[in-house]
């Protein structure tokens, strides 16, 4: 029988033992945009046994320029579900678990745990905002799980690997490097600066490589620097992480988890979208069929097992409601209006 991992087993640093470890490992990927697509694809092809993919958003046509797991037929589908379907076709021997949800303080620990309550073996950052990154960092430090940070916008990207044990003259965490999220509106986004597809592939490929090192137990080979790369300007810069350890870090030193213990956020604008996400104060599973029936008297709506989606008559608003009560209100960037529409059509 042909061994699909034969070329990978030939690598001295992986071999049969490393391949077996990969097959028994579980990776959590938070965010299935451009970075998450590439990382998930490479880890599935490498034979990582279980890959949990979390994403709150839907596939848009503008995603197809760089989000390599999706095609035109999947526009409008939940990203996590579409990615899982694609990965199942790539490697049926890998278990892919889609989680169509907003990764938030209220559900982060539950999503991270498997059926037996065990933490993942590694967490990969595929997000587009620092609030979620600091939440992931809190989770990684609390659980003692490696956190592989990555970001890409315009033509430049950044990468770092944060490994336990955190603090105490060991590895820094993300909050040692970045004290807090940058002020709103102060940083470029995919909507304001664009993003180059090949850049994403470079950064995410390096991130997936770090994940394979972690999952095969090759911690001594994991990058110990903060890497900055500009694929257009042909520049590479590295900053040693050891020098960034903060002995007074509120997260890894004091073990206070401000983002993980934080209350739910209010309505937030979605990067690259004319839309606002509205999250209910109390998460619960809702009856999508009942919601769709109610909404059909106000517009044209369709239902899948993940969501209800359609256009509201006379509002120029596209409304997408997920099973956890979360909604995307498209056609506005005004949180107050989005909250009003949610209250009017879904409930307070």
C-alpha positions in Angstrom: 0.0 0.0 0.0 1.2 3.5 -0.9 2.1 5.6 2.2 0.9 9.2 1.5 3.4 10.5 4.1 6.4 8.7 2.7 8.2 11.8 1.7 7.6 13.4 5.1 8.7 10.3 7.0 12.0 10.5 5.1 12.8 13.7 6.9 15.2 12.7 9.8 13.6 15.1 12.2 10.1 13.6 11.6 10.5 9.9 10.7 8.0 7.3 11.7 7.8 8.5 15.3 7.1 12.0 14.3 4.4 11.0 11.9 2.8 8.9 14.6 2.8 12.0 16.9 1.2 14.1 14.2 -1.6 11.6 13.7 -2.3 11.7 17.5 -2.3 15.5 17.7 -5.0 18.1 17.7 -4.5 21.6 16.4 -6.9 24.5 17.1 -7.0 27.2 14.3 -8.8 30.4 15.3 -9.9 32.2 12.2 -10.2 30.7 8.8 -9.4 33.7 6.6 -6.3 33.9 4.5 -3.8 32.7 7.1 -6.0 30.0 8.5 -6.8 28.5 5.1 -3.2 28.0 4.2 -2.2 26.7 7.7 -5.2 24.3 7.9 -4.5 23.0 4.4 -0.8 22.3 5.1 -1.6 20.6 8.5 -4.2 18.4 7.0 -1.9 17.3 4.2 0.8 16.6 6.9 -1.5 14.2 8.7 -2.4 16.1 11.9 -5.0 13.9 13.4 -7.7 16.4 14.4 -8.0 20.0 13.3 -10.6 22.3 14.9 -11.4 25.3 12.8 -13.2 28.3 14.4 -14.6 31.2 12.3 -17.6 33.5 12.7 -17.8 34.7 9.1 -19.1 33.7 5.7 -17.2 33.2 2.4 -17.2 36.4 0.3 -16.2 36.8 -3.3 -13.4 39.2 -2.3 -11.9 36.4 -0.1 -11.1 34.2 -3.1 -8.0 36.3 -4.1 -6.1 34.8 -1.1 -8.3 32.3 0.9 -7.2 29.2 -0.8 -9.6 26.6 0.7 -12.6 28.3 -1.0 -14.1 28.5 -4.5 -16.9 30.4 -6.2 -19.5 27.8 -5.3 -18.9 28.4 -1.6 -19.6 32.1 -1.6 -22.2 32.7 1.2 -21.3 29.5 3.1 -19.8 29.6 6.7 -16.0 29.6 6.4 -15.4 27.0 9.0 -17.9 24.6 7.4 -16.6 25.2 3.9 -13.0 24.7 5.0 -13.8 21.5 6.8 -15.6 20.1 3.7 -12.5 21.0 1.6 -10.1 19.4 4.0 -12.1 16.2 4.2 -11.6 15.9 0.5 -7.9 16.6 0.8 -7.3 14.1 3.5 -10.1 11.8 4.7 -7.9 10.4 7.4 -7.8 13.7 9.2 -10.8 14.7 11.5 -11.8 18.2 10.8 -14.2 19.9 13.3 -15.9 23.1 12.1 -17.0 25.6 14.7 -19.2 28.3 13.2 -19.0 30.8 16.1 -17.4 33.9 17.3 -14.3 33.0 19.4 -15.1 34.9 22.6 -14.4 34.9 26.3 -17.7 33.1 26.9 -16.9 30.1 24.7 -13.1 30.0 24.3 -12.3 27.3 26.9 -15.2 25.2 25.8 -14.2 25.3 22.1 -10.6 24.6 23.0 -11.5 21.4 24.9 -12.1 18.1 23.2 -14.8 15.7 24.1 -12.8 14.5 27.1 -12.0 18.0 28.2 -8.4 17.9 27.0 -6.6 21.0 25.7 -5.3 21.2 22.1 -1.7 20.5 21.4 -1.2 23.8 19.6 -3.2 27.0 18.8 -2.7 28.7 15.5 -3.6 32.4 15.1 -5.6 33.0 11.9 -7.4 36.1 13.2 -7.5 39.7 12.0 -7.7 41.7 15.2 -5.7 42.1 18.4 -8.6 41.7 20.8 -9.0 38.1 19.8 -5.2 37.6 19.8 -5.0 38.7 23.4 -7.9 36.4 24.2 -6.0 33.5 22.6 -2.9 34.4 24.5 -4.7 34.3 27.8 -6.1 30.9 26.9 -2.7 29.5 25.8 -1.0 30.7 29.0 -3.8 29.4 31.2 -3.8 26.0 29.6 -0.1 25.8 29.0 -0.5 25.3 25.2 1.9 26.6 22.5 0.5 29.7 20.7 1.7 30.4 17.2 1.0 34.1 16.4 0.8 35.4 12.8 -0.4 38.5 11.0 -0.4 39.8 7.5 -1.6 43.1 5.9 -0.5 44.9 2.8 2.8 43.3 1.8 4.2 42.7 5.3 3.7 40.0 7.8 4.8 39.0 11.3 5.3 35.6 13.0 6.2 34.4 16.5 5.9 31.2 18.5 5.1 31.4 22.2 5.8 28.2 24.1 5.1 27.0 27.6 6.4 27.2 30.3 5.5 30.9 30.1 7.2 33.6 32.2 9.6 32.9 35.1 12.7 33.3 32.9 11.2 31.0 30.3 9.2 32.0 27.2 7.5 35.4 26.9 3.8 35.5 25.9 2.1 37.9 23.5 1.5 40.5 26.2 5.2 40.6 27.0 5.7 41.7 23.4 2.6 43.9 22.9 1.4 45.5 26.1 -2.1 45.9 24.7 -4.2 46.2 21.5 -3.3 49.3 19.4 -5.8 52.1 19.5 -8.9 51.7 17.3 -8.2 53.0 13.8 -4.5 53.3 14.3 -3.4 50.3 12.3 -3.9 49.3 8.7 -6.5 46.6 7.9 -7.2 44.4 4.9 -10.0 46.9 4.1 -7.8 50.0 4.2 -4.4 48.6 3.0 -5.3 45.5 1.1 -3.3 42.3 1.4 -1.1 40.4 -1.1 -2.0 36.7 -1.6 1.6 35.4 -1.8 2.5 37.2 1.5 -0.2 35.3 3.3 1.1 32.0 1.9 4.6 32.8 3.0 3.6 33.7 6.6 1.1 30.9 7.0 3.5 28.3 5.6 6.1 29.3 8.1 3.4 29.1 10.8 2.4 25.6 9.7 6.1 24.6 9.8 6.3 25.8 13.4 3.2 23.8 14.2 4.7 20.6 12.8 7.8 21.2 14.9 5.7 21.6 18.0 3.5 18.6 17.3 6.4 16.3 16.6 8.1 17.4 19.8 11.0 19.3 18.2 10.7 22.3 20.5 14.4 23.0 20.3 13.9 23.8 16.6 11.0 26.2 17.0 11.8 29.8 16.1 12.8 31.9 19.0 12.5 35.3 17.3 9.7 37.7 16.3 10.0 37.6 12.5 8.9 40.5 10.3 8.9 40.1 6.6 8.0 42.4 3.6 7.6 40.4 0.4 7.4 43.6 -1.8 10.3 45.5 -0.1 12.4 42.3 0.2 13.2 42.9 3.8 13.4 40.5 6.8 13.9 41.5 10.4 14.2 39.3 13.5 13.9 40.3 17.1 15.0 37.7 19.8 12.0 36.8 21.9 14.1 36.1 25.0 14.9 39.8 25.4 11.2 40.6 25.4 10.2 38.6 28.5 8.4 40.9 30.9 8.9 39.8 34.5 5.9 42.0 35.5 3.6 40.7 32.7 0.0 40.7 34.0 -0.7 37.5 32.0 2.2 35.1 32.1 3.9 36.4 35.3 0.8 37.4 37.4 -1.5 34.9 35.7 -4.4 37.3 35.5 -6.4 36.7 32.3 -8.1 40.0 31.6 -9.3 39.1 28.1 -10.4 35.6 29.0 -12.4 36.8 32.0 -13.8 39.9 30.2 -17.5 40.3 29.6 -18.8 40.0 26.1 -18.1 42.9 23.7 -20.8 45.0 22.1 -21.5 45.3 18.3 -18.2 45.4 16.3 -17.5 46.3 12.7 -16.2 43.4 10.5 -12.8 43.9 8.8 -13.2 44.3 5.1 -17.0 44.2 5.2 -19.8 46.7 5.2 -21.3 44.9 8.2 -21.5 44.8 12.0 -21.6 41.8 14.2 -24.1 41.8 17.0 -23.6 39.3 19.9 -26.4 38.6 22.4 -25.6 39.1 26.1 -26.4 35.4 26.8 -25.4 32.8 24.3 -28.0 30.1 23.6 -28.9 27.7 20.8 -31.8 29.1 18.8 -34.4 27.5 16.5 -33.2 28.6 13.1 -36.4 27.4 11.4 -38.6 29.5 13.7 -36.4 32.5 13.2 -36.5 32.0 9.4 -40.3 31.8 9.5 -40.5 35.0 11.4 -38.1 36.8 9.1 -39.8 35.7 5.9 -42.6 38.1 6.5 -40.0 40.9 6.3 -37.9 39.7 3.3 -36.5 36.8 1.4 -34.6 34.4 3.7 -33.1 30.9 3.3 -32.0 28.4 6.0 -29.1 26.0 6.3 -28.1 23.8 9.3 -25.8 26.7 10.3 -27.6 29.9 9.7 -30.5 32.0 8.4 -29.6 34.6 5.7 -31.5 37.0 3.6 -32.4 40.6 2.7 -34.8 42.8 4.7 -37.5 44.5 2.6 -37.0 48.3 2.5 -34.0 48.3 4.7 -31.1 47.6 2.2 -29.8 45.3 4.9 -28.6 41.7 4.6 -29.1 39.8 7.9 -27.4 36.6 8.8 -28.4 34.9 12.0 -26.3 32.0 13.5 -27.5 29.2 15.8 -25.8 30.8 18.8 -27.9 33.9 18.4 -25.1 36.0 16.9 -25.9 38.0 13.8 -24.1 39.8 11.0 -25.9 43.0 9.9 -24.7 43.8 6.4 -25.2 47.2 4.7 -24.2 49.3 7.7 -21.1 50.1 9.7 -23.1 51.9 12.4 -23.2 49.7 15.6 -26.3 51.6 16.9 -28.3 50.9 13.8 -27.1 47.3 13.7 -28.2 46.8 17.3 -31.5 48.4 16.5 -32.1 46.1 13.6 -31.1 43.1 15.7 -33.6 44.1 18.4 -36.3 44.8 15.9 -36.1 41.5 13.9 -34.4 39.0 16.3 -35.0 40.3 19.8 -33.4 42.4 22.5 
